[in-house]
């Protein structure tokens, strides 16, 4: 996607942390 990927990555990072 465009920025959706970045948002998903951010959410994933927050979830991991």
PDBQT receptor file of N, H, CA, C and O in Angstrom, charges set to zero:
ATOM      1  N   UNK A   1       0.821  -1.200   0.000  1.00  0.00    +0.000 N 
ATOM      2  CA  UNK A   1       0.000   0.000   0.000  1.00  0.00    +0.000 C 
ATOM      3  C   UNK A   1       0.859   1.257   0.000  1.00  0.00    +0.000 C 
ATOM      4  O   UNK A   1       2.026   1.233  -0.393  1.00  0.00    +0.000 OA
ATOM      5  N   UNK A   2       0.263   2.343   0.446  1.00  0.00    +0.000 N 
ATOM      6  H   UNK A   2      -0.684   2.363   0.765  1.00  0.00    +0.000 HD
ATOM      7  CA  UNK A   2       1.009   3.596   0.497  1.00  0.00    +0.000 C 
ATOM      8  C   UNK A   2       1.500   3.844   1.913  1.00  0.00    +0.000 C 
ATOM      9  O   UNK A   2       2.652   3.549   2.229  1.00  0.00    +0.000 OA
ATOM     10  N   UNK A   3       0.648   4.375   2.757  1.00  0.00    +0.000 N 
ATOM     11  H   UNK A   3      -0.288   4.615   2.500  1.00  0.00    +0.000 HD
ATOM     12  CA  UNK A   3       1.076   4.628   4.141  1.00  0.00    +0.000 C 
ATOM     13  C   UNK A   3       0.507   3.572   5.077  1.00  0.00    +0.000 C 
ATOM     14  O   UNK A   3       0.920   3.453   6.230  1.00  0.00    +0.000 OA
ATOM     15  N   UNK A   4      -0.451   2.806   4.554  1.00  0.00    +0.000 N 
ATOM     16  H   UNK A   4      -0.786   2.903   3.617  1.00  0.00    +0.000 HD
ATOM     17  CA  UNK A   4      -1.070   1.763   5.383  1.00  0.00    +0.000 C 
ATOM     18  C   UNK A   4       0.011   0.804   5.881  1.00  0.00    +0.000 C 
ATOM     19  O   UNK A   4      -0.014   0.363   7.029  1.00  0.00    +0.000 OA
ATOM     20  N   UNK A   5       0.956   0.492   5.000  1.00  0.00    +0.000 N 
ATOM     21  H   UNK A   5       0.976   0.851   4.066  1.00  0.00    +0.000 HD
ATOM     22  CA  UNK A   5       2.036  -0.423   5.393  1.00  0.00    +0.000 C 
ATOM     23  C   UNK A   5       2.806   0.145   6.566  1.00  0.00    +0.000 C 
ATOM     24  O   UNK A   5       3.114  -0.571   7.518  1.00  0.00    +0.000 OA
ATOM     25  N   UNK A   6       3.118   1.424   6.502  1.00  0.00    +0.000 N 
ATOM     26  H   UNK A   6       2.868   2.006   5.728  1.00  0.00    +0.000 HD
ATOM     27  CA  UNK A   6       3.872   2.053   7.595  1.00  0.00    +0.000 C 
ATOM     28  C   UNK A   6       3.065   1.987   8.884  1.00  0.00    +0.000 C 
ATOM     29  O   UNK A   6       3.606   1.706   9.953  1.00  0.00    +0.000 OA
ATOM     30  N   UNK A   7       1.764   2.248   8.772  1.00  0.00    +0.000 N 
ATOM     31  H   UNK A   7       1.325   2.476   7.903  1.00  0.00    +0.000 HD
ATOM     32  CA  UNK A   7       0.903   2.205   9.964  1.00  0.00    +0.000 C 
ATOM     33  C   UNK A   7       0.908   0.800  10.540  1.00  0.00    +0.000 C 
ATOM     34  O   UNK A   7       1.020   0.616  11.752  1.00  0.00    +0.000 OA
ATOM     35  N   UNK A   8       0.784  -0.200   9.655  1.00  0.00    +0.000 N 
ATOM     36  H   UNK A   8       0.693  -0.050   8.671  1.00  0.00    +0.000 HD
ATOM     37  CA  UNK A   8       0.776  -1.585  10.126  1.00  0.00    +0.000 C 
ATOM     38  C   UNK A   8       2.087  -1.908  10.807  1.00  0.00    +0.000 C 
ATOM     39  O   UNK A   8       2.103  -2.558  11.853  1.00  0.00    +0.000 OA
ATOM     40  N   UNK A   9       3.182  -1.462  10.229  1.00  0.00    +0.000 N 
ATOM     41  H   UNK A   9       3.169  -0.934   9.380  1.00  0.00    +0.000 HD
ATOM     42  CA  UNK A   9       4.501  -1.717  10.830  1.00  0.00    +0.000 C 
ATOM     43  C   UNK A   9       4.574  -1.079  12.203  1.00  0.00    +0.000 C 
ATOM     44  O   UNK A   9       5.061  -1.690  13.154  1.00  0.00    +0.000 OA
ATOM     45  N   UNK A  10       4.087   0.157  12.308  1.00  0.00    +0.000 N 
ATOM     46  H   UNK A  10       3.691   0.653  11.536  1.00  0.00    +0.000 HD
ATOM     47  CA  UNK A  10       4.118   0.855  13.601  1.00  0.00    +0.000 C 
ATOM     48  C   UNK A  10       3.306   0.074  14.624  1.00  0.00    +0.000 C 
ATOM     49  O   UNK A  10       3.748  -0.128  15.756  1.00  0.00    +0.000 OA
ATOM     50  N   UNK A  11       2.115  -0.366  14.221  1.00  0.00    +0.000 N 
ATOM     51  H   UNK A  11       1.756  -0.202  13.302  1.00  0.00    +0.000 HD
ATOM     52  CA  UNK A  11       1.266  -1.117  15.149  1.00  0.00    +0.000 C 
ATOM     53  C   UNK A  11       1.965  -2.406  15.544  1.00  0.00    +0.000 C 
ATOM     54  O   UNK A  11       1.923  -2.806  16.708  1.00  0.00    +0.000 OA
ATOM     55  N   UNK A  12       2.610  -3.059  14.583  1.00  0.00    +0.000 N 
ATOM     56  H   UNK A  12       2.644  -2.734  13.638  1.00  0.00    +0.000 HD
ATOM     57  CA  UNK A  12       3.322  -4.301  14.878  1.00  0.00    +0.000 C 
ATOM     58  C   UNK A  12       4.436  -4.041  15.872  1.00  0.00    +0.000 C 
ATOM     59  O   UNK A  12       4.609  -4.804  16.822  1.00  0.00    +0.000 OA
ATOM     60  N   UNK A  13       5.195  -2.974  15.668  1.00  0.00    +0.000 N 
ATOM     61  H   UNK A  13       5.055  -2.354  14.896  1.00  0.00    +0.000 HD
ATOM     62  CA  UNK A  13       6.296  -2.654  16.586  1.00  0.00    +0.000 C 
ATOM     63  C   UNK A  13       5.744  -2.417  17.985  1.00  0.00    +0.000 C 
ATOM     64  O   UNK A  13       6.286  -2.920  18.970  1.00  0.00    +0.000 OA
ATOM     65  N   UNK A  14       4.653  -1.641  18.063  1.00  0.00    +0.000 N 
ATOM     66  H   UNK A  14       4.213  -1.233  17.263  1.00  0.00    +0.000 HD
ATOM     67  CA  UNK A  14       4.069  -1.350  19.374  1.00  0.00    +0.000 C 
ATOM     68  C   UNK A  14       3.584  -2.642  20.016  1.00  0.00    +0.000 C 
ATOM     69  O   UNK A  14       3.708  -2.829  21.227  1.00  0.00    +0.000 OA
ATOM     70  N   UNK A  15       3.026  -3.541  19.191  1.00  0.00    +0.000 N 
ATOM     71  H   UNK A  15       2.926  -3.390  18.207  1.00  0.00    +0.000 HD
ATOM     72  CA  UNK A  15       2.505  -4.797  19.731  1.00  0.00    +0.000 C 
ATOM     73  C   UNK A  15       3.663  -5.642  20.265  1.00  0.00    +0.000 C 
ATOM     74  O   UNK A  15       3.556  -6.267  21.321  1.00  0.00    +0.000 OA
ATOM     75  N   UNK A  16       4.783  -5.651  19.509  1.00  0.00    +0.000 N 
ATOM     76  H   UNK A  16       4.870  -5.144  18.651  1.00  0.00    +0.000 HD
ATOM     77  CA  UNK A  16       5.937  -6.435  19.957  1.00  0.00    +0.000 C 
ATOM     78  C   UNK A  16       6.500  -5.860  21.248  1.00  0.00    +0.000 C 
ATOM     79  O   UNK A  16       6.889  -6.590  22.159  1.00  0.00    +0.000 OA
ATOM     80  N   UNK A  17       6.534  -4.551  21.301  1.00  0.00    +0.000 N 
ATOM     81  H   UNK A  17       6.219  -3.957  20.561  1.00  0.00    +0.000 HD
ATOM     82  CA  UNK A  17       7.066  -3.908  22.500  1.00  0.00    +0.000 C 
ATOM     83  C   UNK A  17       6.013  -3.939  23.614  1.00  0.00    +0.000 C 
ATOM     84  O   UNK A  17       6.264  -3.445  24.714  1.00  0.00    +0.000 OA
TER      85      UNK A  17
